[in-house]
């Protein structure tokens, strides 16, 4: 008797699954799926550069924690970096890299701590060790939890 009841129940579940798959196929074909842009996995998706700038104007850089960052060349190897940062305890760090090595590192302060955006400005002397390298300044916030780099903002210098 139990076996006889089991067969109709299995039949109902099988029919229901087939109908569900047909409904899903119908829904998939009627809705327009949005295009999702491909993002390079090594490129931070929050980094932005103002590309509308003319060749003789200054570029600005930014991400979630840093905004309106401007780098001005004030000498052969000297740069003035300024902008705003929303960082814990008004403190952030930076590192100067040539693609293979860390050449310099340091820490800077803003005039206000998070949740406010504080202003910062500092000078940097950046000399290449090898002539065929490109120097990058990377601004970042140090995690209070584990000391790791967070919200990195890479900026090419020259």
N, C-alpha and C positions, 0 to 999 in steps of 0.2 A: 504494500500500500504506500509506504514512504517513497519507494522508487517511482511510483506512478506520479506522485505529487512533485517530485524533483524535476522530472522532464519538462512539464509546462513552465515551471519557474525559470529553468535554464533557458528555455526558448524565449521567454519574455525579456530576460537580460540580454540575450544575443540580439534580438530585434532592436532593443533600446540602444545598444552600442552602435549598431549600424545606422540608425536614424540620427544619433548624435554626431557621428562622423560625417554624414551627409549635410547636416546643418552647419557644422564647422567649415566644411568645404564651400558651402554656399556663402557663408559670411566672409570667408577669406577672399572670395572672388568679387564681392560687392563693395568692400571697403578699399579705399585708396591708402596704401601704406606710405608713410612719410619716408623720405630719403634720409638716411643717417650718414653724415659726412665721415670719411675715413680720417683718423688721426694717427699720426706716427707715434708708436708706443714710447719712444724716447723723448718726445717733445712734450713739455708740460702743456696741458690743454688750457691752462688759465693765463698763460703769458700772452700779452698783446703788445703790438708795436704799432704806432701811428704811421701807416704807410702812405698816407695822403700828403705827407710832407714833401716840399720841394727839395731839390738837392742842396740848396744853400740854407735850409732851415734846420732846426734842431729836432731830432726824433725824441719821442717820449716812450717810456716803457712802463709796464704795470702788470699786476696780477691780483690775486685776492687780498694780499697783505700790503703790497707796495703799489703806489699810484703816482702818476705824473713824474716819474723819475727821468731826469735830464742829465746827460753827460756832456760837459763842455771841455774841449781840449784847450788848455790855457798855456801850454808850453810843449816842447818836443816830446817829453815823456810825462807831462803833468796833466791831470784831469780834475775837474770840479764836478762832483756828483751831488745832486740835490733832488728832493722829492718829498713824498709823504709816506708814512708807514703806520699800519695799525698792528702793533706788536706788544706782547706781554712785557710789562715793566719798562716800556719805552726803550727796549734794547734789541738790537739786531746785529747780525754778524755779516762779514763779507769775506770772500776769498778771490784772489787773482790767479787764474789758471792760464796755461798756454796750450791746453788740450791734452797734455801728458803729465804735467807737474803743477803742484801748487807753489806759486812763486811768493805770494804774500797772503797774510790773513789779518783780520782785525775786527774790532767791535765798535759800534757807533750807538749814539743815543738820539732819540727824537725829543721834541719838546712836550709830548703828551703820550700817555700810555693807552693801551686798548681799554675800552672800545672806541676811543677817539683816534682819528688819524693825526699823527704828530709830524711836524716838519723836521727835516734833517738836511745837513749839508756838510760835506767833508772833501778834502783834497787827497789825491792819490798820485804817487809817482809810480809809473808802470813801465819798466824796462824789459824788453825781450831778451831772453838768453840765446835763442836761435833766431836767425833772420826770417826763416820761412814758416813761422808759427803765427797764430792769431790769438791775441790775448782776450780773455773773457773775464769780466767782473761778475761774480755771482753774489747777489744779496739774498739772505735767508734769515729765517727766524729759528732759534734753537728751541727744541721741544723741552718744556719744563718737566715732562714725564720721563723721557729717556735720553735726552741730549742729542737727538738726531736732527738733521736739517729738515726744515719744513718750509713750504711755500717759496722754493727757490726761484729767483728771477735772474736768468742769465742775460748779460748785456755784452755784445761784442764791442771791443774798444778799437783795435787796429791790428 
